[in-house]
Amino acid sequence: MELPIEKKCKKCGQIKGIGYFYRDQTTSDGKRGKCIKCCNEQTKEWAKNKPGYFTERRHRLGVSIRYASEYMHGLSKTREYKRAIKIKRRLLGGELSCKTIQTVYEDNIKRFGTLTCYLCLQPIEFGLDSIQHRVPIARGGTYEYSNLSIACRSCNSRKHTRTDVEYLQIIGRR
């Protein structure tokens, strides 16, 4: 099937080049029925009927200055905000050293004989493992040896911000 070079707009009826239409994968030619100009006019009409919609949306997404100053301590949701959150988490959790990581891995292998997930007790292939906080940093955990274990990635992502006890109750192991 050969794609058309020009197309007729369903709203204004003008024949325009295919570049004057928004993309739409659901149609056979891959373009919307209305031209960009007509789509933009329709959006403006829609916005008139919903005053304040875009302003509220910007507030929810953290784009507005008022929202940023109220809820994000004056930082916009950009690199500087994300960096500040990361630094705050690190300070709460403490320092993680290579020696601590090595000790966690060695103890896991000594305990199970091979690298094993401490949550599902399944052997882990090299590269599919992750360091898991028994009490998550978000809930007051630290980077101390006693709070770290080895888990498979699937258990790590499923556990999310739960403690060991909460997670094991959910999967029915305790």
Steps between C-alpha positions, in 0.01 A plus 500: 500500500638834396469783752344827375705819468198723557189460711165679541419638846167372632422828679609782269489299175834631370747269326837527671831320500528197727742695721212726613332212686585352843610138513243233594597134491138384513421626150596327178711790371657575841362856525201661674193605302525868599794724418725642775333842480150352548621276786655800676180704457297212644736482800465875559119471490514208743727699733253792505234264634737380775654813654792434729559143376850558367599712801386226741682240292823700514459527878454123532803431281712742699561745219361813664706720729229507768484120517879472507535751783218342703575131468857469376677756717552742213663244268348413167465132410822506307847362550562717807187367676583139417860555611383648831274200565784258416740679736237501776448123463874436510539707815215314668639159410868565569796385292523174306853366463640236265608296802140487628373385159770234478417372848128477414577294187749273681259432786219419256718245323618350833143471625341345189801349318425707190370852433135474611210742544424531870129567427402220260798272580567441128855496358588821315691512172794738486385846398136448605566576866461820698577629846179519699431711809306299758352826629483737200682833509164671443378351829804582710736220398876540475793368299629301795598137446213373719245672272635365168440172319510357149174463307405418144380796297139380484473471881680831542255684277195323648610576856524872415481698827374218721694346785599131492214399728238685293629353174520144632143525631383607155667209321383265776833376629443600865 
